[in-house]
């Protein structure tokens, strides 16, 4: 089986672009919080496909909904109506508290959609002169990989070699409300921000930050756009991360766990004043809002609500964080996180520790060299967290 795994890795390395540096494990199946490799070895999944698997691998209710819809119709395009689009959009709007939703596929597509929506609102509603609209973003952001998005990234790996950068974006420090206030001019139409910066190492802003942000944006007629692709849908212990400060954004971007890991589904939800500005021909997607996606999305959202997964993330996230903080190791600089989005920052590079964890049956991934992110599916149990903490402690003991 080891030879089989090595051959499969060699095939991927030979025929695939080297835009990822995965751990040397070949996964074959998954269920709940676990995955199995081609040799049958079981692992804890502590990455959850970057929070796309909040409901766990192959949740039976979501799988059943997908199978049922596959026997009917999978794709109509938006040239026609389908029986599930309306119910799906209604569900998204009810959960976000917004008037309208626009379905797409990948998270990056949804971010691009939000950028277009904010600019369109800036011209049509705020009166910004043509082609002068600007959007404020945060340093160390991660909103996707399109050419527009990487142009306002702080990470050279994301933007170097892909210029020229798309104009119209201004970067400010994350978590600094005064910097936002100082950056706003009459031409600013929106503030695009992650409630917690996951890819940057699970960076959490100071308490009260988003209350100040909400007040500043409202006062200056600037749209607050929350990228909840990774932090939303229960991950941080609330349905949306901004719920911790009781903040309602003007736009909310969803993706990842919107499908429970079965299919690429994303959406932007906002008011009629914003999304109502789109007219036929101004934006679209062949696959966005297709019947299969809607069936899966409806089931994925139902699982989150009916199984109370945000509540589980809150309770067990506190327990997991306390367990990580209790590990006595001088190389642990800080443990931070909210809900089941946790980061352990080390004083040394984290990749070797991730490799030891893999050998011991736990899959986690380093981010920004020194931080290991632990973000298991929200269906995890207290007993499973205890098992994971033992593996992490043992791996640290072996980590030279």
C-alpha positions as CSV (number, residue, x, y, z in Angstrom):
1,X,0.0,0.0,0.0
2,X,2.9,2.3,0.7
3,X,4.1,1.8,-2.9
4,X,0.6,2.6,-4.1
5,X,0.5,5.9,-2.2
6,X,4.0,6.8,-3.5
7,X,2.9,6.1,-7.1
8,X,-0.2,8.2,-6.7
9,X,1.8,11.1,-5.2
10,X,4.3,10.8,-8.1
11,X,1.4,10.9,-10.6
12,X,0.1,14.1,-9.0
13,X,3.6,15.6,-8.9
14,X,4.3,14.6,-12.5
15,X,1.0,15.9,-14.1
16,X,-0.2,18.6,-11.7
17,X,1.0,22.2,-11.3
18,X,3.0,22.5,-8.1
19,X,0.8,25.2,-6.6
20,X,0.3,23.3,-3.3
21,X,2.7,21.6,-0.9
22,X,0.5,18.9,0.6
23,X,1.5,16.5,3.4
24,X,2.5,13.1,1.9
25,X,-0.8,11.3,2.6
26,X,-3.2,10.0,0.1
27,X,-6.8,10.0,1.3
28,X,-9.4,7.6,0.1
29,X,-12.5,8.0,2.2
30,X,-14.0,10.0,5.1
31,X,-16.7,9.9,7.7
32,X,-17.5,12.4,10.4
33,X,-14.2,13.7,11.9
34,X,-12.1,11.0,10.3
35,X,-10.4,10.2,7.0
36,X,-8.7,7.0,5.9
37,X,-5.7,6.7,3.5
38,X,-5.2,4.3,0.7
39,X,-3.7,1.8,3.2
40,X,-6.7,2.0,5.5
41,X,-5.0,4.0,8.2
42,X,-7.4,6.4,10.1
43,X,-6.6,10.0,10.8
44,X,-8.4,12.9,12.6
45,X,-9.1,15.6,10.1
46,X,-8.2,18.8,11.9
47,X,-8.3,21.0,8.8
48,X,-11.9,20.3,7.6
49,X,-10.9,21.4,4.1
50,X,-10.3,24.9,5.4
51,X,-13.7,24.8,7.2
52,X,-15.7,23.5,4.2
53,X,-16.5,20.3,6.3
54,X,-18.2,21.8,9.3
55,X,-20.9,19.1,9.1
56,X,-18.2,16.4,8.9
57,X,-17.3,14.1,6.0
58,X,-20.1,12.6,4.1
59,X,-22.9,13.7,6.4
60,X,-25.7,11.2,5.6
61,X,-28.5,13.8,5.3
62,X,-26.5,15.9,2.9
63,X,-25.4,12.9,0.9
64,X,-29.0,11.7,0.7
65,X,-30.1,15.0,-0.6
66,X,-27.4,15.0,-3.3
67,X,-28.2,11.5,-4.4
68,X,-31.9,12.3,-4.6
69,X,-31.4,15.3,-6.7
70,X,-28.9,13.6,-9.0
71,X,-31.7,11.3,-10.1
72,X,-33.8,14.3,-11.2
73,X,-31.9,17.2,-12.7
74,X,-28.5,18.7,-11.9
75,X,-28.1,21.8,-14.1
76,X,-30.5,24.2,-15.8
77,X,-28.3,27.3,-16.0
78,X,-29.9,30.6,-15.0
79,X,-31.5,30.9,-18.5
80,X,-34.4,29.0,-16.8
81,X,-35.9,28.8,-13.3
82,X,-35.6,25.6,-11.2
83,X,-37.7,24.4,-8.4
84,X,-35.0,24.6,-5.7
85,X,-33.4,28.0,-6.3
86,X,-36.1,30.1,-4.6
87,X,-36.3,27.9,-1.5
88,X,-32.4,27.9,-1.2
89,X,-32.2,31.7,-1.6
90,X,-35.0,32.2,0.9
91,X,-33.1,30.0,3.4
92,X,-29.9,31.9,3.0
93,X,-31.7,35.3,3.4
94,X,-33.5,34.1,6.5
95,X,-30.3,32.9,8.2
96,X,-28.3,36.1,7.2
97,X,-31.1,38.5,7.9
98,X,-30.6,40.0,4.4
99,X,-33.2,40.8,1.6
100,X,-31.6,39.0,-1.4
101,X,-28.9,36.5,-2.2
102,X,-26.8,35.9,-5.3
103,X,-25.5,32.3,-5.7
104,X,-22.1,31.5,-7.2
105,X,-19.7,28.5,-6.9
106,X,-16.3,29.1,-5.3
107,X,-15.6,31.5,-2.5
108,X,-13.4,33.6,-4.7
109,X,-16.2,34.0,-7.2
110,X,-18.5,35.2,-4.3
111,X,-15.8,37.8,-3.2
112,X,-15.5,39.0,-6.8
113,X,-19.3,39.3,-6.9
114,X,-19.3,41.4,-3.7
115,X,-16.6,43.7,-5.1
116,X,-18.7,44.3,-8.2
117,X,-21.8,44.9,-6.0
118,X,-20.1,47.4,-3.8
119,X,-18.7,49.3,-6.7
120,X,-22.0,49.3,-8.5
121,X,-23.7,50.6,-5.3
122,X,-20.9,53.3,-5.0
123,X,-21.7,54.6,-8.5
124,X,-25.5,54.3,-8.5
125,X,-26.3,55.2,-4.9
126,X,-23.4,57.0,-3.3
127,X,-22.6,59.1,-6.4
128,X,-18.9,58.2,-6.7
129,X,-17.5,59.5,-10.1
130,X,-17.1,56.8,-12.8
131,X,-14.1,54.4,-12.2
132,X,-13.1,56.2,-9.0
133,X,-14.6,53.8,-6.4
134,X,-12.2,52.4,-3.8
135,X,-12.6,49.5,-1.4
136,X,-10.7,49.3,1.9
137,X,-9.2,45.9,2.8
138,X,-6.9,44.7,5.6
139,X,-3.3,43.7,5.6
140,X,-2.7,40.0,5.8
141,X,-6.1,39.3,4.3
142,X,-7.0,36.2,2.4
143,X,-10.1,36.5,0.1
144,X,-9.1,34.1,-2.7
145,X,-6.8,33.6,-5.7
146,X,-8.2,35.6,-8.6
147,X,-6.1,38.3,-10.2
148,X,-8.2,41.0,-8.7
149,X,-8.0,39.6,-5.2
150,X,-4.3,38.7,-5.1
151,X,-3.6,42.3,-6.2
152,X,-4.6,43.5,-2.8
153,X,-2.9,40.7,-0.9
154,X,0.0,41.3,1.6
155,X,1.5,37.9,0.8
156,X,4.2,37.9,-1.9
157,X,3.5,34.2,-2.6
158,X,0.0,35.3,-3.6
159,X,0.8,38.4,-5.8
160,X,4.4,38.2,-6.9
161,X,4.5,37.5,-10.7
162,X,0.8,38.1,-11.3
163,X,0.7,41.9,-11.7
164,X,-0.3,44.5,-12.6
165,X,-2.5,44.8,-9.6
166,X,-6.1,45.9,-10.1
167,X,-6.5,49.4,-8.9
168,X,-9.1,50.7,-6.5
169,X,-8.0,49.0,-3.2
170,X,-6.4,50.4,-0.1
171,X,-4.9,48.3,2.7
172,X,-5.0,49.1,6.4
173,X,-3.9,47.2,9.5
174,X,-6.4,44.6,10.7
175,X,-8.2,45.3,14.0
176,X,-7.4,49.0,14.0
177,X,-10.6,51.1,13.8
178,X,-8.7,54.4,13.8
179,X,-6.9,53.3,10.6
180,X,-10.3,52.6,9.0
181,X,-11.5,56.0,10.0
182,X,-8.4,57.7,8.6
183,X,-8.6,55.8,5.3
184,X,-12.1,56.7,4.4
185,X,-12.6,59.4,1.7
186,X,-15.6,60.3,-0.4
187,X,-14.7,57.7,-3.0
188,X,-14.7,54.7,-0.7
189,X,-17.7,52.5,-1.3
190,X,-16.9,49.5,0.9
191,X,-14.8,47.8,3.6
192,X,-14.1,44.1,2.8
193,X,-12.9,42.2,5.9
194,X,-12.7,38.8,7.5
195,X,-14.1,38.7,11.1
196,X,-11.1,36.5,11.9
197,X,-8.1,36.2,9.6
198,X,-7.8,32.4,9.3
199,X,-5.1,32.1,6.7
200,X,-3.0,34.7,8.4
201,X,-2.7,32.5,11.5
202,X,-6.1,32.8,13.2
203,X,-5.8,36.5,14.0
204,X,-8.6,37.8,16.2
205,X,-9.3,41.5,16.4
206,X,-9.7,43.3,19.7
207,X,-13.0,43.1,21.5
208,X,-15.4,45.8,20.3
209,X,-13.5,46.4,17.1
210,X,-16.4,45.5,14.8
211,X,-18.8,47.7,16.8
212,X,-16.6,50.6,16.0
213,X,-16.3,49.4,12.4
214,X,-20.1,49.3,12.1
215,X,-20.5,52.8,13.4
216,X,-17.7,54.2,11.2
217,X,-19.1,52.6,8.0
218,X,-22.6,53.7,8.8
219,X,-21.6,57.3,9.5
220,X,-19.6,57.6,6.3
221,X,-22.0,55.7,4.1
222,X,-19.5,52.8,3.4
223,X,-20.7,49.3,2.9
224,X,-19.4,46.8,5.5
225,X,-18.8,43.5,3.7
226,X,-18.0,40.5,5.9
227,X,-16.1,37.6,4.3
228,X,-17.6,34.8,6.4
229,X,-16.5,32.1,3.9
230,X,-14.2,30.4,6.5
231,X,-15.6,31.9,9.8
232,X,-19.3,31.6,9.1
233,X,-21.8,28.7,9.3
234,X,-21.0,27.8,12.9
235,X,-17.2,27.6,12.9
236,X,-16.6,30.1,15.6
237,X,-19.4,29.1,18.0
238,X,-22.0,31.4,16.5
239,X,-23.8,31.0,13.2
240,X,-21.7,33.9,11.9
241,X,-18.5,35.3,13.5
242,X,-19.9,38.8,13.6
243,X,-22.7,37.5,15.7
244,X,-20.3,37.6,18.6
245,X,-20.5,41.4,18.6
246,X,-24.1,41.5,17.4
247,X,-23.1,43.2,14.2
248,X,-25.1,43.0,11.0
249,X,-22.9,43.7,7.9
250,X,-24.3,45.2,4.7
251,X,-23.0,42.3,2.7
252,X,-22.1,38.8,3.9
253,X,-20.1,36.3,1.7
254,X,-20.6,32.6,2.2
255,X,-19.0,29.5,0.8
256,X,-17.1,26.4,2.0
257,X,-19.5,24.8,4.5
258,X,-22.5,26.0,2.5
259,X,-22.3,22.6,0.9
260,X,-21.0,20.5,3.7
261,X,-18.0,19.6,1.5
262,X,-20.0,17.9,-1.2
263,X,-20.0,20.6,-3.9
264,X,-18.7,24.1,-4.7
265,X,-21.4,26.5,-3.5
266,X,-21.1,30.2,-2.5
267,X,-23.3,33.2,-2.2
268,X,-23.4,36.9,-1.4
269,X,-26.4,38.1,0.7
270,X,-27.3,41.8,1.0
271,X,-30.1,44.3,0.9
272,X,-32.3,45.1,-2.1
273,X,-30.6,48.5,-2.3
274,X,-27.3,46.7,-3.1
275,X,-28.1,43.5,-4.9
276,X,-31.1,45.0,-6.5
277,X,-28.8,47.0,-8.7
278,X,-27.8,44.0,-10.8
279,X,-29.8,43.7,-14.0
280,X,-29.9,40.9,-16.6
281,X,-26.6,40.7,-18.3
282,X,-24.6,42.5,-15.6
283,X,-23.4,39.4,-13.7
284,X,-23.9,35.6,-13.8
285,X,-22.6,32.1,-13.6
286,X,-23.5,28.9,-15.6
287,X,-23.4,26.7,-12.5
288,X,-24.4,29.2,-9.8
289,X,-27.7,28.3,-8.2
290,X,-28.1,25.0,-10.1
291,X,-30.6,22.5,-8.7
292,X,-28.0,20.1,-7.4
293,X,-26.2,22.9,-5.5
294,X,-29.5,24.2,-4.1
295,X,-30.5,20.7,-2.8
296,X,-27.1,20.2,-1.2
297,X,-27.1,23.7,0.2
298,X,-30.5,23.4,1.8
299,X,-29.6,20.1,3.4
300,X,-26.2,21.5,4.6
301,X,-27.9,24.5,6.3
302,X,-30.6,22.2,7.9
303,X,-27.9,20.0,9.4
304,X,-26.1,23.1,10.9
305,X,-29.3,24.3,12.5
306,X,-31.0,21.1,13.5
307,X,-27.9,19.5,15.0
308,X,-27.0,22.7,16.8
309,X,-23.4,22.6,15.4
310,X,-22.6,26.3,16.2
311,X,-23.5,25.5,19.9
312,X,-21.2,22.4,19.8
313,X,-18.4,24.5,18.3
314,X,-18.7,27.1,21.1
315,X,-18.7,24.5,23.9
316,X,-16.1,22.2,22.6
317,X,-14.0,25.0,21.1
318,X,-13.5,26.4,24.7
319,X,-12.6,22.9,25.9
320,X,-10.2,22.3,23.1
321,X,-8.5,25.7,23.5
322,X,-8.1,25.1,27.2
323,X,-6.6,21.7,26.5
324,X,-4.1,23.2,24.1
325,X,-3.2,26.0,26.6
326,X,-2.5,23.3,29.2
327,X,0.2,21.7,27.1
328,X,3.5,22.7,28.7
329,X,6.0,23.3,25.9
330,X,8.3,26.3,25.6
331,X,7.9,26.4,21.8
332,X,4.2,27.2,22.1
333,X,4.2,31.0,21.8
334,X,0.4,31.5,21.9
335,X,-2.9,29.6,21.5
336,X,-5.7,31.7,20.0
337,X,-9.0,31.1,18.4
338,X,-12.7,31.2,18.7
339,X,-15.1,28.2,18.6
340,X,-13.4,25.4,16.7
341,X,-11.1,27.7,14.7
342,X,-7.9,27.5,16.7
343,X,-4.3,28.3,16.0
344,X,-1.2,27.3,17.9
345,X,1.7,29.7,17.2
346,X,5.2,28.2,17.7
347,X,8.6,29.8,18.1
348,X,9.9,27.4,15.4
349,X,8.6,26.3,12.0
350,X,5.5,24.3,12.2
351,X,5.8,22.0,9.2
352,X,7.9,19.3,11.0
353,X,5.3,19.1,13.8
354,X,2.5,18.6,11.2
355,X,4.5,15.7,9.7
356,X,4.8,14.1,13.1
357,X,1.1,14.6,13.8
358,X,0.4,12.9,10.4
359,X,2.4,9.9,11.4
360,X,0.5,9.7,14.6
361,X,-2.9,9.8,12.9
362,X,-3.9,13.5,13.0
363,X,-3.9,15.8,10.0
364,X,-3.3,19.5,10.5
365,X,-1.6,22.1,8.4
366,X,0.8,24.9,9.0
367,X,-0.1,28.4,8.0
368,X,2.4,31.3,7.7
369,X,5.3,29.0,8.7
370,X,4.9,29.1,12.5
371,X,1.2,28.4,13.2
372,X,-0.7,25.1,13.2
373,X,-4.4,25.5,12.6
374,X,-6.7,23.1,14.4
375,X,-10.2,23.3,12.9
376,X,-12.0,19.9,13.1
377,X,-15.6,19.3,11.8
378,X,-18.1,20.7,14.2
379,X,-19.6,17.2,14.9
380,X,-16.5,16.3,17.0
381,X,-17.1,15.0,20.5
382,X,-15.4,15.7,23.8
383,X,-13.9,12.2,23.8
384,X,-12.5,12.7,20.4
385,X,-10.9,16.0,21.4
386,X,-9.3,14.2,24.4
387,X,-7.8,11.7,21.9
388,X,-6.6,14.5,19.7
389,X,-5.0,16.4,22.6
390,X,-3.1,13.2,23.6
391,X,-1.8,12.9,20.0
392,X,-0.7,16.6,19.9
393,X,1.1,16.3,23.3
394,X,2.9,13.1,22.2
395,X,3.9,14.8,18.9
396,X,5.3,17.8,20.7
397,X,7.3,15.5,22.9
398,X,8.8,13.9,19.8
399,X,9.3,17.2,18.0
400,X,13.0,18.0,18.2
